[in-house]
Amino acid sequence: MADDSTGGYGETTGRPRGRALRATGRRRKPHSRRRRVLKAAAWTAAAAVVLGGTGAGFAYFKLNGNISGVDIDAQLGKDRPGDTPDGSMDILVLGSDSRSGTNGKYGKGQEGARSDTAMVVHVNKEHDKANVVSIPRDTIVERPACSRDDGGGTAPRQRAMFNSAYEVGGPACAVKTVESMSGVRMDHYAEVDFAGFKKLIDDLGGVEVTTRKPIDDPDSHLKLSPGAHKLDGEQSLGLVRTRHAVGDGSDLGRIQLQQAFLKALMDQVNSVGVFSSPKKLYDLADSATSAVTTDSDLDSVRDLAGLASMLKGIKSDDIHMSTLPVTYDPQDPNRVVPVESKAAKMWSAIKRDAAIPKSAEKGSASGAGDAGGVVG
């Protein structure tokens, strides 16, 4: 699959992009508890509250000022799936591929921004387990009409690449596209870019992974021998961007790497002991809040800390990773299309706060290949 193109299916608007994490929809009424990144950001936000409550109030206000927020509710209006107030929560987490600013070295000559990584994170009503559904960015979808925050808009398209939704209409269009294809209302939206991701990993002190096969990808600039490694931010970014050196070289193989890395990242967050080091705590909080942009429900340290408190009980073993069931597009072998019958089972399970049935994942191109066994 082409690495960073929309293959003629998307348009470029040239709109400036936000920095990192956002949210949509009304927050469901959680009882009291539970990424690529989201969990690390939530933990650091909780740390910020601790700092603010121990006499270092200036830290709270600085960190609070780091956070960018967007009111996606206002852009989407009321034409959305219903919200089920059962205590569960659905979050669309995006990693964007903008090449602006310090991200420029990752794709010279490429303009605009698309959703490089997309995951729907469903937290169950008990807040002790989660389902993560990755959406391949090369998936051909029916993109709904979207408005933009600059007052413009885009017409619906019958055949559009999923990652073009962000490109033409920003976060709100990405959310609207996911809600349209899934029937699941997104309670929140989170986004992180390359530079923010790297700094988070470096401030965590790196992430430990074990590779079972060699990885040598000149495009992502990553070269690893089999064995145990502690990846810094640059190497971690290379791993989650690697595609040509694993599996069949498609985005589907890269998704398997991303899911394995996410679990390793969560284990690292749980074991790093940030609360024992005030400096590490503050550095992590500063980089996380600078790297993320949230919706109006999550655009303060207090709100992020509340989310952190809810999510902190979930460990990597409590997360079920899956990928939208797809097959290769008959019209373009470099693209994939959803297997509607299987996708319907997957989304239905999420709406019912139930386990995703194995029949929804079996036989999909998403699970083909051995990329998932490269990192353990």
MARBADO-286270 format. One record per residue (C-alpha): residue in one letter; x, y, z. Coordinates in steps of 0.25 Angstrom, whole numbers. Example, Ala and Ser with C-alpha at 12.3 -4.5 7.8 and 13.67 -1.06 7.14 Angstrom:
! MARBADO-286270
<residu: A&east: 49&north: -18&up: 31>
<residu: S&east: 55&north: -4&up: 29>
END
This chain:
! MARBADO-286270
<residu: M&east: 0&north: 0&up: 0>
<residu: A&east: 5&north: 14&up: -3>
<residu: D&east: 11&north: 20&up: 10>
<residu: D&east: 7&north: 34&up: 10>
<residu: S&east: -3&north: 37&up: -1>
<residu: T&east: -18&north: 37&up: -3>
<residu: G&east: -17&north: 30&up: -16>
<residu: G&east: -26&north: 40&up: -22>
<residu: Y&east: -37&north: 38&up: -12>
<residu: G&east: -35&north: 50&up: -3>
<residu: E&east: -33&north: 65&up: -5>
<residu: T&east: -23&north: 74&up: 2>
<residu: T&east: -29&north: 86&up: 8>
<residu: G&east: -16&north: 92&up: 14>
<residu: R&east: -23&north: 95&up: 27>
<residu: P&east: -14&north: 96&up: 39>
<residu: R&east: -14&north: 84&up: 48>
<residu: G&east: -15&north: 83&up: 63>
<residu: R&east: -4&north: 77&up: 71>
<residu: A&east: -9&north: 65&up: 78>
<residu: L&east: -21&north: 60&up: 86>
<residu: R&east: -36&north: 63&up: 85>
<residu: A&east: -50&north: 58&up: 89>
<residu: T&east: -64&north: 57&up: 83>
<residu: G&east: -78&north: 54&up: 88>
<residu: R&east: -84&north: 55&up: 102>
<residu: R&east: -76&north: 48&up: 113>
<residu: R&east: -84&north: 36&up: 117>
<residu: K&east: -86&north: 35&up: 132>
<residu: P&east: -75&north: 27&up: 137>
<residu: H&east: -76&north: 20&up: 151>
<residu: S&east: -63&north: 24&up: 157>
<residu: R&east: -50&north: 17&up: 150>
<residu: R&east: -41&north: 15&up: 134>
<residu: R&east: -10&north: 18&up: 97>
<residu: R&east: -1&north: 19&up: 86>
<residu: V&east: 0&north: 29&up: 97>
<residu: L&east: -14&north: 33&up: 103>
<residu: K&east: -11&north: 25&up: 116>
<residu: A&east: 3&north: 32&up: 117>
<residu: A&east: -4&north: 46&up: 115>
<residu: A&east: -14&north: 43&up: 125>
<residu: W&east: -4&north: 38&up: 136>
<residu: T&east: 4&north: 51&up: 134>
<residu: A&east: -8&north: 59&up: 135>
<residu: A&east: -12&north: 53&up: 148>
<residu: A&east: 3&north: 56&up: 153>
<residu: A&east: 0&north: 70&up: 149>
<residu: V&east: -11&north: 71&up: 159>
<residu: V&east: -2&north: 65&up: 170>
<residu: L&east: 8&north: 76&up: 167>
<residu: G&east: -2&north: 86&up: 168>
<residu: G&east: -8&north: 82&up: 181>
<residu: T&east: 6&north: 81&up: 188>
<residu: G&east: 10&north: 96&up: 187>
<residu: A&east: 15&north: 96&up: 173>
<residu: G&east: 2&north: 103&up: 168>
<residu: F&east: 10&north: 109&up: 157>
<residu: A&east: 13&north: 95&up: 151>
<residu: Y&east: -2&north: 93&up: 150>
<residu: F&east: -5&north: 106&up: 142>
<residu: K&east: 7&north: 104&up: 133>
<residu: L&east: 3&north: 90&up: 129>
<residu: N&east: -12&north: 94&up: 128>
<residu: G&east: -7&north: 105&up: 118>
<residu: N&east: 0&north: 94&up: 110>
<residu: I&east: -13&north: 87&up: 106>
<residu: S&east: -20&north: 91&up: 93>
<residu: G&east: -35&north: 88&up: 92>
<residu: V&east: -46&north: 88&up: 81>
<residu: D&east: -61&north: 87&up: 82>
<residu: I&east: -64&north: 76&up: 73>
<residu: D&east: -78&north: 75&up: 78>
<residu: A&east: -81&north: 89&up: 72>
<residu: Q&east: -76&north: 84&up: 59>
<residu: L&east: -84&north: 71&up: 58>
<residu: G&east: -97&north: 76&up: 64>
<residu: K&east: -108&north: 66&up: 67>
<residu: D&east: -108&north: 56&up: 55>
<residu: R&east: -100&north: 46&up: 62>
<residu: P&east: -102&north: 32&up: 68>
<residu: G&east: -109&north: 31&up: 81>
<residu: D&east: -101&north: 32&up: 94>
<residu: T&east: -103&north: 20&up: 104>
<residu: P&east: -101&north: 25&up: 118>
<residu: D&east: -96&north: 11&up: 123>
<residu: G&east: -83&north: 16&up: 128>
<residu: S&east: -75&north: 10&up: 116>
<residu: M&east: -66&north: 20&up: 108>
<residu: D&east: -62&north: 20&up: 93>
<residu: I&east: -50&north: 29&up: 89>
<residu: L&east: -44&north: 31&up: 75>
<residu: V&east: -29&north: 32&up: 76>
<residu: L&east: -22&north: 37&up: 64>
<residu: G&east: -7&north: 38&up: 61>
<residu: S&east: -6&north: 49&up: 50>
<residu: D&east: 5&north: 49&up: 39>
<residu: S&east: 6&north: 64&up: 38>
<residu: R&east: 20&north: 68&up: 32>
<residu: S&east: 20&north: 82&up: 38>
<residu: G&east: 30&north: 88&up: 47>
<residu: T&east: 39&north: 77&up: 53>
<residu: N&east: 31&north: 66&up: 47>
<residu: G&east: 37&north: 71&up: 33>
<residu: K&east: 48&north: 61&up: 33>
<residu: Y&east: 39&north: 49&up: 32>
<residu: G&east: 33&north: 52&up: 19>
<residu: K&east: 40&north: 64&up: 11>
<residu: G&east: 31&north: 69&up: 0>
<residu: Q&east: 18&north: 63&up: 6>
<residu: E&east: 8&north: 73&up: 10>
<residu: G&east: -5&north: 73&up: 18>
<residu: A&east: -8&north: 63&up: 29>
<residu: R&east: -15&north: 50&up: 30>
<residu: S&east: -18&north: 40&up: 41>
<residu: D&east: -6&north: 31&up: 40>
<residu: T&east: -12&north: 22&up: 51>
<residu: A&east: -26&north: 21&up: 56>
<residu: M&east: -31&north: 13&up: 68>
<residu: V&east: -45&north: 12&up: 74>
<residu: V&east: -43&north: 10&up: 89>
<residu: H&east: -55&north: 4&up: 96>
<residu: V&east: -54&north: 4&up: 111>
<residu: N&east: -65&north: -5&up: 118>
<residu: K&east: -75&north: 0&up: 128>
<residu: E&east: -67&north: -6&up: 139>
<residu: H&east: -54&north: 1&up: 134>
<residu: D&east: -46&north: -11&up: 136>
<residu: K&east: -44&north: -16&up: 122>
<residu: A&east: -44&north: -10&up: 108>
<residu: N&east: -45&north: -13&up: 93>
<residu: V&east: -36&north: -6&up: 83>
<residu: V&east: -40&north: -7&up: 69>
<residu: S&east: -30&north: -2&up: 59>
<residu: I&east: -35&north: 4&up: 46>
<residu: P&east: -26&north: 3&up: 34>
<residu: R&east: -23&north: 16&up: 28>
<residu: D&east: -24&north: 11&up: 14>
<residu: T&east: -38&north: 6&up: 16>
<residu: I&east: -48&north: 10&up: 5>
<residu: V&east: -60&north: 16&up: 12>
<residu: E&east: -73&north: 24&up: 9>
<residu: R&east: -69&north: 38&up: 15>
<residu: P&east: -80&north: 47&up: 20>
<residu: A&east: -81&north: 61&up: 17>
<residu: C&east: -73&north: 69&up: 27>
<residu: S&east: -72&north: 84&up: 31>
<residu: R&east: -59&north: 90&up: 34>
<residu: D&east: -55&north: 100&up: 45>
<residu: D&east: -51&north: 110&up: 35>
<residu: G&east: -66&north: 111&up: 30>
<residu: G&east: -64&north: 102&up: 18>
<residu: G&east: -69&north: 88&up: 15>
<residu: T&east: -67&north: 76&up: 7>
<residu: A&east: -77&north: 67&up: 0>
<residu: P&east: -79&north: 53&up: 3>
<residu: R&east: -71&north: 42&up: -5>
<residu: Q&east: -75&north: 28&up: -8>
<residu: R&east: -61&north: 23&up: -9>
<residu: A&east: -51&north: 31&up: 0>
<residu: M&east: -39&north: 26&up: 7>
<residu: F&east: -41&north: 26&up: 22>
<residu: N&east: -29&north: 35&up: 25>
<residu: S&east: -34&north: 46&up: 16>
<residu: A&east: -46&north: 49&up: 25>
<residu: Y&east: -36&north: 56&up: 35>
<residu: E&east: -29&north: 63&up: 23>
<residu: V&east: -41&north: 69&up: 17>
<residu: G&east: -49&north: 72&up: 30>
<residu: G&east: -40&north: 71&up: 42>
<residu: P&east: -43&north: 63&up: 55>
<residu: A&east: -58&north: 66&up: 54>
<residu: C&east: -59&north: 59&up: 40>
<residu: A&east: -50&north: 47&up: 45>
<residu: V&east: -60&north: 45&up: 56>
<residu: K&east: -72&north: 47&up: 47>
<residu: T&east: -66&north: 36&up: 38>
<residu: V&east: -64&north: 26&up: 49>
<residu: E&east: -78&north: 29&up: 55>
<residu: S&east: -84&north: 27&up: 41>
<residu: M&east: -77&north: 14&up: 38>
<residu: S&east: -78&north: 8&up: 52>
<residu: G&east: -91&north: 14&up: 58>
<residu: V&east: -84&north: 16&up: 71>
<residu: R&east: -83&north: 30&up: 77>
<residu: M&east: -69&north: 34&up: 80>
<residu: D&east: -69&north: 40&up: 94>
<residu: H&east: -55&north: 46&up: 92>
<residu: Y&east: -44&north: 48&up: 82>
<residu: A&east: -29&north: 48&up: 84>
<residu: E&east: -18&north: 52&up: 74>
<residu: V&east: -3&north: 51&up: 75>
<residu: D&east: 7&north: 55&up: 65>
<residu: F&east: 21&north: 50&up: 62>
<residu: A&east: 29&north: 60&up: 70>
<residu: G&east: 20&north: 59&up: 82>
<residu: F&east: 20&north: 44&up: 82>
<residu: K&east: 36&north: 44&up: 82>
<residu: K&east: 37&north: 53&up: 94>
<residu: L&east: 27&north: 45&up: 102>
<residu: I&east: 35&north: 32&up: 100>
<residu: D&east: 48&north: 39&up: 103>
<residu: D&east: 42&north: 45&up: 116>
<residu: L&east: 37&north: 32&up: 120>
<residu: G&east: 52&north: 27&up: 119>
<residu: G&east: 49&north: 18&up: 106>
<residu: V&east: 41&north: 6&up: 104>
<residu: E&east: 46&north: -9&up: 105>
<residu: V&east: 42&north: -18&up: 94>
<residu: T&east: 47&north: -32&up: 89>
<residu: T&east: 48&north: -34&up: 74>
<residu: R&east: 47&north: -49&up: 69>
<residu: K&east: 52&north: -45&up: 55>
<residu: P&east: 61&north: -35&up: 50>
<residu: I&east: 55&north: -21&up: 45>
<residu: D&east: 62&north: -13&up: 35>
<residu: D&east: 54&north: -2&up: 28>
<residu: P&east: 61&north: 9&up: 21>
<residu: D&east: 48&north: 17&up: 20>
<residu: S&east: 45&north: 17&up: 35>
<residu: H&east: 60&north: 18&up: 38>
<residu: L&east: 59&north: 6&up: 48>
<residu: K&east: 69&north: -5&up: 49>
<residu: L&east: 68&north: -16&up: 60>
<residu: S&east: 74&north: -29&up: 62>
<residu: P&east: 66&north: -40&up: 69>
<residu: G&east: 66&north: -39&up: 84>
<residu: A&east: 63&north: -29&up: 95>
<residu: H&east: 63&north: -14&up: 92>
<residu: K&east: 60&north: -2&up: 100>
<residu: L&east: 55&north: 8&up: 89>
<residu: D&east: 57&north: 23&up: 90>
<residu: G&east: 47&north: 32&up: 84>
<residu: E&east: 53&north: 32&up: 70>
<residu: Q&east: 54&north: 17&up: 70>
<residu: S&east: 39&north: 15&up: 75>
<residu: L&east: 34&north: 25&up: 65>
<residu: G&east: 42&north: 16&up: 54>
<residu: L&east: 35&north: 4&up: 60>
<residu: V&east: 21&north: 9&up: 59>
<residu: R&east: 24&north: 14&up: 45>
<residu: T&east: 30&north: 2&up: 40>
<residu: R&east: 23&north: -6&up: 29>
<residu: H&east: 32&north: -10&up: 17>
<residu: A&east: 41&north: -19&up: 26>
<residu: V&east: 30&north: -27&up: 33>
<residu: G&east: 19&north: -36&up: 28>
<residu: D&east: 14&north: -33&up: 14>
<residu: G&east: 19&north: -19&up: 14>
<residu: S&east: 5&north: -13&up: 16>
<residu: D&east: -2&north: -4&up: 26>
<residu: L&east: -8&north: -17&up: 32>
<residu: G&east: 6&north: -22&up: 36>
<residu: R&east: 9&north: -8&up: 42>
<residu: I&east: -4&north: -9&up: 50>
<residu: Q&east: 1&north: -22&up: 57>
<residu: L&east: 14&north: -15&up: 61>
<residu: Q&east: 6&north: -3&up: 66>
<residu: Q&east: -3&north: -12&up: 75>
<residu: A&east: 9&north: -20&up: 81>
<residu: F&east: 17&north: -7&up: 84>
<residu: L&east: 4&north: -1&up: 90>
<residu: K&east: 4&north: -12&up: 100>
<residu: A&east: 19&north: -11&up: 103>
<residu: L&east: 17&north: 4&up: 105>
<residu: M&east: 6&north: 2&up: 115>
<residu: D&east: 14&north: -8&up: 123>
<residu: Q&east: 25&north: 3&up: 123>
<residu: V&east: 16&north: 13&up: 128>
<residu: N&east: 11&north: 4&up: 139>
<residu: S&east: 26&north: 1&up: 143>
<residu: V&east: 33&north: 14&up: 142>
<residu: G&east: 30&north: 19&up: 156>
<residu: V&east: 28&north: 33&up: 152>
<residu: F&east: 22&north: 37&up: 165>
<residu: S&east: 36&north: 34&up: 172>
<residu: S&east: 43&north: 45&up: 164>
<residu: P&east: 37&north: 59&up: 164>
<residu: K&east: 46&north: 63&up: 152>
<residu: K&east: 42&north: 51&up: 144>
<residu: L&east: 27&north: 53&up: 148>
<residu: Y&east: 28&north: 68&up: 143>
<residu: D&east: 36&north: 66&up: 131>
<residu: L&east: 26&north: 55&up: 127>
<residu: A&east: 14&north: 63&up: 130>
<residu: D&east: 20&north: 75&up: 122>
<residu: S&east: 23&north: 67&up: 110>
<residu: A&east: 9&north: 60&up: 110>
<residu: T&east: 1&north: 72&up: 112>
<residu: S&east: 9&north: 79&up: 101>
<residu: A&east: 7&north: 68&up: 91>
<residu: V&east: -8&north: 66&up: 92>
<residu: T&east: -20&north: 74&up: 88>
<residu: T&east: -34&north: 70&up: 94>
<residu: D&east: -48&north: 73&up: 92>
<residu: S&east: -55&north: 83&up: 102>
<residu: D&east: -58&north: 72&up: 111>
<residu: L&east: -43&north: 69&up: 113>
<residu: D&east: -36&north: 82&up: 111>
<residu: S&east: -31&north: 84&up: 125>
<residu: V&east: -22&north: 76&up: 135>
<residu: R&east: -33&north: 74&up: 144>
<residu: D&east: -42&north: 67&up: 133>
<residu: L&east: -30&north: 59&up: 128>
<residu: A&east: -27&north: 55&up: 143>
<residu: G&east: -41&north: 50&up: 144>
<residu: L&east: -39&north: 41&up: 132>
<residu: A&east: -26&north: 36&up: 137>
<residu: S&east: -33&north: 32&up: 150>
<residu: M&east: -43&north: 25&up: 142>
<residu: L&east: -34&north: 17&up: 133>
<residu: K&east: -22&north: 14&up: 142>
<residu: G&east: -27&north: 0&up: 147>
<residu: I&east: -26&north: -5&up: 132>
<residu: K&east: -13&north: -13&up: 129>
<residu: S&east: -8&north: -18&up: 116>
<residu: D&east: -14&north: -32&up: 119>
<residu: D&east: -27&north: -25&up: 120>
<residu: I&east: -28&north: -20&up: 106>
<residu: H&east: -32&north: -28&up: 94>
<residu: M&east: -26&north: -23&up: 81>
<residu: S&east: -33&north: -25&up: 68>
<residu: T&east: -34&north: -19&up: 54>
<residu: L&east: -46&north: -15&up: 46>
<residu: P&east: -49&north: -28&up: 37>
<residu: V&east: -44&north: -24&up: 23>
<residu: T&east: -41&north: -31&up: 10>
<residu: Y&east: -33&north: -25&up: -2>
<residu: D&east: -41&north: -16&up: -11>
<residu: P&east: -44&north: -22&up: -24>
<residu: Q&east: -42&north: -9&up: -31>
<residu: D&east: -29&north: -6&up: -25>
<residu: P&east: -20&north: -16&up: -18>
<residu: N&east: -13&north: -5&up: -11>
<residu: R&east: -26&north: -2&up: -3>
<residu: V&east: -35&north: -10&up: 6>
<residu: V&east: -50&north: -10&up: 8>
<residu: P&east: -58&north: -14&up: 21>
<residu: V&east: -64&north: -28&up: 21>
<residu: E&east: -77&north: -23&up: 25>
<residu: S&east: -83&north: -35&up: 31>
<residu: K&east: -71&north: -37&up: 41>
<residu: A&east: -70&north: -22&up: 43>
<residu: A&east: -85&north: -21&up: 47>
<residu: K&east: -82&north: -32&up: 58>
<residu: M&east: -70&north: -25&up: 63>
<residu: W&east: -77&north: -11&up: 64>
<residu: S&east: -90&north: -18&up: 70>
<residu: A&east: -81&north: -24&up: 81>
<residu: I&east: -75&north: -11&up: 85>
<residu: K&east: -89&north: -4&up: 85>
<residu: R&east: -94&north: -15&up: 94>
<residu: D&east: -81&north: -14&up: 103>
<residu: A&east: -79&north: -29&up: 100>
<residu: A&east: -66&north: -37&up: 96>
<residu: I&east: -63&north: -36&up: 81>
<residu: P&east: -67&north: -50&up: 75>
<residu: K&east: -56&north: -58&up: 69>
<residu: S&east: -64&north: -60&up: 57>
<residu: A&east: -63&north: -45&up: 54>
<residu: E&east: -48&north: -46&up: 53>
<residu: K&east: -46&north: -60&up: 47>
<residu: G&east: -43&north: -60&up: 32>
<residu: S&east: -40&north: -45&up: 31>
<residu: A&east: -28&north: -40&up: 23>
<residu: S&east: -25&north: -32&up: 36>
<residu: G&east: -20&north: -44&up: 43>
<residu: A&east: -12&north: -49&up: 31>
<residu: G&east: 3&north: -50&up: 31>
<residu: D&east: 13&north: -51&up: 43>
<residu: A&east: 16&north: -37&up: 46>
<residu: G&east: 9&north: -38&up: 59>
<residu: G&east: 20&north: -48&up: 64>
<residu: V&east: 31&north: -39&up: 61>
<residu: V&east: 30&north: -32&up: 74>
<residu: G&east: 27&north: -38&up: 87>
END
